[in-house]
Amino acid sequence: MADQWEAGDQKFFHYVITVTNKGDSAVTSWNVRLPLSGAVTISDSWNATVSIDGAELTLDSVSYNGALAPQATAQDIGFILSGNALPNSGPITS
């Protein structure tokens, strides 16, 4: 987590991540799933398409950062959540 703050009765959590292709082959897109500890709302996001399904937050690559050679990275992927929940554990990347 990069930052957190409160505004009124809402809590905001700012995250910035880097996605690395740790495989031996190039990929044309990537997907990161994060389990959540409770209900949140996406307040903002950049360099990924971000969605919530139940208790899981999903980040999908966008057209300009999905293709990654082995060991290459997509950087400055961020999102801001509001609510009282945090991701439960490290990401599951596919």
Phi and psi in radians as a Rosetta constraint file:
Dihedral C 1 N 2 CA 2 C 2 CIRCULARHARMONIC -1.479 0.35
Dihedral N 2 CA 2 C 2 N 3 CIRCULARHARMONIC -0.588 0.35
Dihedral C 2 N 3 CA 3 C 3 CIRCULARHARMONIC -2.901 0.35
Dihedral N 3 CA 3 C 3 N 4 CIRCULARHARMONIC 2.787 0.35
Dihedral C 3 N 4 CA 4 C 4 CIRCULARHARMONIC -2.610 0.35
Dihedral N 4 CA 4 C 4 N 5 CIRCULARHARMONIC 2.653 0.35
Dihedral C 4 N 5 CA 5 C 5 CIRCULARHARMONIC -2.764 0.35
Dihedral N 5 CA 5 C 5 N 6 CIRCULARHARMONIC 2.945 0.35
Dihedral C 5 N 6 CA 6 C 6 CIRCULARHARMONIC -2.098 0.35
Dihedral N 6 CA 6 C 6 N 7 CIRCULARHARMONIC 2.493 0.35
Dihedral C 6 N 7 CA 7 C 7 CIRCULARHARMONIC -2.399 0.35
Dihedral N 7 CA 7 C 7 N 8 CIRCULARHARMONIC 1.972 0.35
Dihedral C 7 N 8 CA 8 C 8 CIRCULARHARMONIC 1.145 0.35
Dihedral N 8 CA 8 C 8 N 9 CIRCULARHARMONIC -2.226 0.35
Dihedral C 8 N 9 CA 9 C 9 CIRCULARHARMONIC -1.769 0.35
Dihedral N 9 CA 9 C 9 N 10 CIRCULARHARMONIC 0.232 0.35
Dihedral C 9 N 10 CA 10 C 10 CIRCULARHARMONIC -1.853 0.35
Dihedral N 10 CA 10 C 10 N 11 CIRCULARHARMONIC 2.523 0.35
Dihedral C 10 N 11 CA 11 C 11 CIRCULARHARMONIC -1.833 0.35
Dihedral N 11 CA 11 C 11 N 12 CIRCULARHARMONIC 2.442 0.35
Dihedral C 11 N 12 CA 12 C 12 CIRCULARHARMONIC -2.128 0.35
Dihedral N 12 CA 12 C 12 N 13 CIRCULARHARMONIC 2.430 0.35
Dihedral C 12 N 13 CA 13 C 13 CIRCULARHARMONIC -2.220 0.35
Dihedral N 13 CA 13 C 13 N 14 CIRCULARHARMONIC 2.152 0.35
Dihedral C 13 N 14 CA 14 C 14 CIRCULARHARMONIC -1.856 0.35
Dihedral N 14 CA 14 C 14 N 15 CIRCULARHARMONIC 2.184 0.35
Dihedral C 14 N 15 CA 15 C 15 CIRCULARHARMONIC -2.142 0.35
Dihedral N 15 CA 15 C 15 N 16 CIRCULARHARMONIC 2.501 0.35
Dihedral C 15 N 16 CA 16 C 16 CIRCULARHARMONIC -2.328 0.35
Dihedral N 16 CA 16 C 16 N 17 CIRCULARHARMONIC 2.220 0.35
Dihedral C 16 N 17 CA 17 C 17 CIRCULARHARMONIC -2.215 0.35
Dihedral N 17 CA 17 C 17 N 18 CIRCULARHARMONIC 2.871 0.35
Dihedral C 17 N 18 CA 18 C 18 CIRCULARHARMONIC -2.134 0.35
Dihedral N 18 CA 18 C 18 N 19 CIRCULARHARMONIC 2.333 0.35
Dihedral C 18 N 19 CA 19 C 19 CIRCULARHARMONIC -1.816 0.35
Dihedral N 19 CA 19 C 19 N 20 CIRCULARHARMONIC 2.257 0.35
Dihedral C 19 N 20 CA 20 C 20 CIRCULARHARMONIC -2.082 0.35
Dihedral N 20 CA 20 C 20 N 21 CIRCULARHARMONIC 2.310 0.35
Dihedral C 20 N 21 CA 21 C 21 CIRCULARHARMONIC -1.424 0.35
Dihedral N 21 CA 21 C 21 N 22 CIRCULARHARMONIC 1.779 0.35
Dihedral C 21 N 22 CA 22 C 22 CIRCULARHARMONIC -1.570 0.35
Dihedral N 22 CA 22 C 22 N 23 CIRCULARHARMONIC 0.068 0.35
Dihedral C 22 N 23 CA 23 C 23 CIRCULARHARMONIC -1.440 0.35
Dihedral N 23 CA 23 C 23 N 24 CIRCULARHARMONIC 3.126 0.35
Dihedral C 23 N 24 CA 24 C 24 CIRCULARHARMONIC -1.656 0.35
Dihedral N 24 CA 24 C 24 N 25 CIRCULARHARMONIC -0.113 0.35
Dihedral C 24 N 25 CA 25 C 25 CIRCULARHARMONIC -2.135 0.35
Dihedral N 25 CA 25 C 25 N 26 CIRCULARHARMONIC 2.692 0.35
Dihedral C 25 N 26 CA 26 C 26 CIRCULARHARMONIC -1.181 0.35
Dihedral N 26 CA 26 C 26 N 27 CIRCULARHARMONIC 2.644 0.35
Dihedral C 26 N 27 CA 27 C 27 CIRCULARHARMONIC -2.107 0.35
Dihedral N 27 CA 27 C 27 N 28 CIRCULARHARMONIC 2.697 0.35
Dihedral C 27 N 28 CA 28 C 28 CIRCULARHARMONIC -1.769 0.35
Dihedral N 28 CA 28 C 28 N 29 CIRCULARHARMONIC -0.217 0.35
Dihedral C 28 N 29 CA 29 C 29 CIRCULARHARMONIC -2.770 0.35
Dihedral N 29 CA 29 C 29 N 30 CIRCULARHARMONIC 2.876 0.35
Dihedral C 29 N 30 CA 30 C 30 CIRCULARHARMONIC -2.432 0.35
Dihedral N 30 CA 30 C 30 N 31 CIRCULARHARMONIC 2.861 0.35
Dihedral C 30 N 31 CA 31 C 31 CIRCULARHARMONIC -2.585 0.35
Dihedral N 31 CA 31 C 31 N 32 CIRCULARHARMONIC 2.325 0.35
Dihedral C 31 N 32 CA 32 C 32 CIRCULARHARMONIC -2.162 0.35
Dihedral N 32 CA 32 C 32 N 33 CIRCULARHARMONIC 2.289 0.35
Dihedral C 32 N 33 CA 33 C 33 CIRCULARHARMONIC -2.055 0.35
Dihedral N 33 CA 33 C 33 N 34 CIRCULARHARMONIC 2.321 0.35
Dihedral C 33 N 34 CA 34 C 34 CIRCULARHARMONIC -2.181 0.35
Dihedral N 34 CA 34 C 34 N 35 CIRCULARHARMONIC 2.104 0.35
Dihedral C 34 N 35 CA 35 C 35 CIRCULARHARMONIC -1.239 0.35
Dihedral N 35 CA 35 C 35 N 36 CIRCULARHARMONIC 2.477 0.35
Dihedral C 35 N 36 CA 36 C 36 CIRCULARHARMONIC -1.921 0.35
Dihedral N 36 CA 36 C 36 N 37 CIRCULARHARMONIC 2.681 0.35
Dihedral C 36 N 37 CA 37 C 37 CIRCULARHARMONIC -1.541 0.35
Dihedral N 37 CA 37 C 37 N 38 CIRCULARHARMONIC -0.075 0.35
Dihedral C 37 N 38 CA 38 C 38 CIRCULARHARMONIC 3.123 0.35
Dihedral N 38 CA 38 C 38 N 39 CIRCULARHARMONIC -2.887 0.35
Dihedral C 38 N 39 CA 39 C 39 CIRCULARHARMONIC -1.365 0.35
Dihedral N 39 CA 39 C 39 N 40 CIRCULARHARMONIC 2.340 0.35
Dihedral C 39 N 40 CA 40 C 40 CIRCULARHARMONIC -2.446 0.35
Dihedral N 40 CA 40 C 40 N 41 CIRCULARHARMONIC 2.880 0.35
Dihedral C 40 N 41 CA 41 C 41 CIRCULARHARMONIC -2.149 0.35
Dihedral N 41 CA 41 C 41 N 42 CIRCULARHARMONIC 2.463 0.35
Dihedral C 41 N 42 CA 42 C 42 CIRCULARHARMONIC -1.411 0.35
Dihedral N 42 CA 42 C 42 N 43 CIRCULARHARMONIC 2.054 0.35
Dihedral C 42 N 43 CA 43 C 43 CIRCULARHARMONIC -1.590 0.35
Dihedral N 43 CA 43 C 43 N 44 CIRCULARHARMONIC -0.536 0.35
Dihedral C 43 N 44 CA 44 C 44 CIRCULARHARMONIC -2.902 0.35
Dihedral N 44 CA 44 C 44 N 45 CIRCULARHARMONIC 2.748 0.35
Dihedral C 44 N 45 CA 45 C 45 CIRCULARHARMONIC -2.756 0.35
Dihedral N 45 CA 45 C 45 N 46 CIRCULARHARMONIC 2.764 0.35
Dihedral C 45 N 46 CA 46 C 46 CIRCULARHARMONIC -2.654 0.35
Dihedral N 46 CA 46 C 46 N 47 CIRCULARHARMONIC 2.591 0.35
Dihedral C 46 N 47 CA 47 C 47 CIRCULARHARMONIC 1.083 0.35
Dihedral N 47 CA 47 C 47 N 48 CIRCULARHARMONIC 0.387 0.35
Dihedral C 47 N 48 CA 48 C 48 CIRCULARHARMONIC -2.904 0.35
Dihedral N 48 CA 48 C 48 N 49 CIRCULARHARMONIC 2.749 0.35
Dihedral C 48 N 49 CA 49 C 49 CIRCULARHARMONIC -1.630 0.35
Dihedral N 49 CA 49 C 49 N 50 CIRCULARHARMONIC 2.118 0.35
Dihedral C 49 N 50 CA 50 C 50 CIRCULARHARMONIC -1.984 0.35
Dihedral N 50 CA 50 C 50 N 51 CIRCULARHARMONIC 2.353 0.35
Dihedral C 50 N 51 CA 51 C 51 CIRCULARHARMONIC -2.505 0.35
Dihedral N 51 CA 51 C 51 N 52 CIRCULARHARMONIC 2.818 0.35
Dihedral C 51 N 52 CA 52 C 52 CIRCULARHARMONIC -2.169 0.35
Dihedral N 52 CA 52 C 52 N 53 CIRCULARHARMONIC 2.292 0.35
Dihedral C 52 N 53 CA 53 C 53 CIRCULARHARMONIC -2.253 0.35
Dihedral N 53 CA 53 C 53 N 54 CIRCULARHARMONIC 1.840 0.35
Dihedral C 53 N 54 CA 54 C 54 CIRCULARHARMONIC 1.127 0.35
Dihedral N 54 CA 54 C 54 N 55 CIRCULARHARMONIC -2.104 0.35
Dihedral C 54 N 55 CA 55 C 55 CIRCULARHARMONIC -1.823 0.35
Dihedral N 55 CA 55 C 55 N 56 CIRCULARHARMONIC 0.531 0.35
Dihedral C 55 N 56 CA 56 C 56 CIRCULARHARMONIC -2.339 0.35
Dihedral N 56 CA 56 C 56 N 57 CIRCULARHARMONIC 2.261 0.35
Dihedral C 56 N 57 CA 57 C 57 CIRCULARHARMONIC -1.697 0.35
Dihedral N 57 CA 57 C 57 N 58 CIRCULARHARMONIC 2.328 0.35
Dihedral C 57 N 58 CA 58 C 58 CIRCULARHARMONIC -2.129 0.35
Dihedral N 58 CA 58 C 58 N 59 CIRCULARHARMONIC 2.338 0.35
Dihedral C 58 N 59 CA 59 C 59 CIRCULARHARMONIC -2.025 0.35
Dihedral N 59 CA 59 C 59 N 60 CIRCULARHARMONIC 2.210 0.35
Dihedral C 59 N 60 CA 60 C 60 CIRCULARHARMONIC -2.020 0.35
Dihedral N 60 CA 60 C 60 N 61 CIRCULARHARMONIC 2.508 0.35
Dihedral C 60 N 61 CA 61 C 61 CIRCULARHARMONIC -1.048 0.35
Dihedral N 61 CA 61 C 61 N 62 CIRCULARHARMONIC 2.771 0.35
Dihedral C 61 N 62 CA 62 C 62 CIRCULARHARMONIC -1.943 0.35
Dihedral N 62 CA 62 C 62 N 63 CIRCULARHARMONIC 3.022 0.35
Dihedral C 62 N 63 CA 63 C 63 CIRCULARHARMONIC -0.960 0.35
Dihedral N 63 CA 63 C 63 N 64 CIRCULARHARMONIC -0.607 0.35
Dihedral C 63 N 64 CA 64 C 64 CIRCULARHARMONIC -1.622 0.35
Dihedral N 64 CA 64 C 64 N 65 CIRCULARHARMONIC -0.046 0.35
Dihedral C 64 N 65 CA 65 C 65 CIRCULARHARMONIC -2.372 0.35
Dihedral N 65 CA 65 C 65 N 66 CIRCULARHARMONIC 0.233 0.35
Dihedral C 65 N 66 CA 66 C 66 CIRCULARHARMONIC -1.389 0.35
Dihedral N 66 CA 66 C 66 N 67 CIRCULARHARMONIC -0.608 0.35
Dihedral C 66 N 67 CA 67 C 67 CIRCULARHARMONIC -1.370 0.35
Dihedral N 67 CA 67 C 67 N 68 CIRCULARHARMONIC 2.077 0.35
Dihedral C 67 N 68 CA 68 C 68 CIRCULARHARMONIC -2.303 0.35
Dihedral N 68 CA 68 C 68 N 69 CIRCULARHARMONIC 2.189 0.35
Dihedral C 68 N 69 CA 69 C 69 CIRCULARHARMONIC -1.237 0.35
Dihedral N 69 CA 69 C 69 N 70 CIRCULARHARMONIC 2.888 0.35
Dihedral C 69 N 70 CA 70 C 70 CIRCULARHARMONIC -0.949 0.35
Dihedral N 70 CA 70 C 70 N 71 CIRCULARHARMONIC 2.328 0.35
Dihedral C 70 N 71 CA 71 C 71 CIRCULARHARMONIC 1.232 0.35
Dihedral N 71 CA 71 C 71 N 72 CIRCULARHARMONIC 0.032 0.35
Dihedral C 71 N 72 CA 72 C 72 CIRCULARHARMONIC -1.370 0.35
Dihedral N 72 CA 72 C 72 N 73 CIRCULARHARMONIC 2.799 0.35
Dihedral C 72 N 73 CA 73 C 73 CIRCULARHARMONIC -2.221 0.35
Dihedral N 73 CA 73 C 73 N 74 CIRCULARHARMONIC 2.677 0.35
Dihedral C 73 N 74 CA 74 C 74 CIRCULARHARMONIC -1.946 0.35
Dihedral N 74 CA 74 C 74 N 75 CIRCULARHARMONIC 2.132 0.35
Dihedral C 74 N 75 CA 75 C 75 CIRCULARHARMONIC -1.984 0.35
Dihedral N 75 CA 75 C 75 N 76 CIRCULARHARMONIC 2.956 0.35
Dihedral C 75 N 76 CA 76 C 76 CIRCULARHARMONIC 0.971 0.35
Dihedral N 76 CA 76 C 76 N 77 CIRCULARHARMONIC 0.817 0.35
Dihedral C 76 N 77 CA 77 C 77 CIRCULARHARMONIC -1.680 0.35
Dihedral N 77 CA 77 C 77 N 78 CIRCULARHARMONIC 2.091 0.35
Dihedral C 77 N 78 CA 78 C 78 CIRCULARHARMONIC -2.414 0.35
Dihedral N 78 CA 78 C 78 N 79 CIRCULARHARMONIC 2.832 0.35
Dihedral C 78 N 79 CA 79 C 79 CIRCULARHARMONIC -2.758 0.35
Dihedral N 79 CA 79 C 79 N 80 CIRCULARHARMONIC 2.714 0.35
Dihedral C 79 N 80 CA 80 C 80 CIRCULARHARMONIC -2.145 0.35
Dihedral N 80 CA 80 C 80 N 81 CIRCULARHARMONIC 2.225 0.35
Dihedral C 80 N 81 CA 81 C 81 CIRCULARHARMONIC -1.909 0.35
Dihedral N 81 CA 81 C 81 N 82 CIRCULARHARMONIC 2.558 0.35
Dihedral C 81 N 82 CA 82 C 82 CIRCULARHARMONIC -2.108 0.35
Dihedral N 82 CA 82 C 82 N 83 CIRCULARHARMONIC 2.537 0.35
Dihedral C 82 N 83 CA 83 C 83 CIRCULARHARMONIC 2.404 0.35
Dihedral N 83 CA 83 C 83 N 84 CIRCULARHARMONIC -2.814 0.35
Dihedral C 83 N 84 CA 84 C 84 CIRCULARHARMONIC -2.023 0.35
Dihedral N 84 CA 84 C 84 N 85 CIRCULARHARMONIC 0.252 0.35
Dihedral C 84 N 85 CA 85 C 85 CIRCULARHARMONIC -1.955 0.35
Dihedral N 85 CA 85 C 85 N 86 CIRCULARHARMONIC 2.662 0.35
Dihedral C 85 N 86 CA 86 C 86 CIRCULARHARMONIC -2.194 0.35
Dihedral N 86 CA 86 C 86 N 87 CIRCULARHARMONIC 2.749 0.35
Dihedral C 86 N 87 CA 87 C 87 CIRCULARHARMONIC -1.004 0.35
Dihedral N 87 CA 87 C 87 N 88 CIRCULARHARMONIC 2.434 0.35
Dihedral C 87 N 88 CA 88 C 88 CIRCULARHARMONIC -1.315 0.35
Dihedral N 88 CA 88 C 88 N 89 CIRCULARHARMONIC -0.625 0.35
Dihedral C 88 N 89 CA 89 C 89 CIRCULARHARMONIC -2.686 0.35
Dihedral N 89 CA 89 C 89 N 90 CIRCULARHARMONIC -3.090 0.35
Dihedral C 89 N 90 CA 90 C 90 CIRCULARHARMONIC -1.092 0.35
Dihedral N 90 CA 90 C 90 N 91 CIRCULARHARMONIC 2.842 0.35
Dihedral C 90 N 91 CA 91 C 91 CIRCULARHARMONIC -1.249 0.35
Dihedral N 91 CA 91 C 91 N 92 CIRCULARHARMONIC 2.699 0.35
Dihedral C 91 N 92 CA 92 C 92 CIRCULARHARMONIC -1.902 0.35
Dihedral N 92 CA 92 C 92 N 93 CIRCULARHARMONIC 2.026 0.35
Dihedral C 92 N 93 CA 93 C 93 CIRCULARHARMONIC -1.932 0.35
Dihedral N 93 CA 93 C 93 N 94 CIRCULARHARMONIC 2.412 0.35
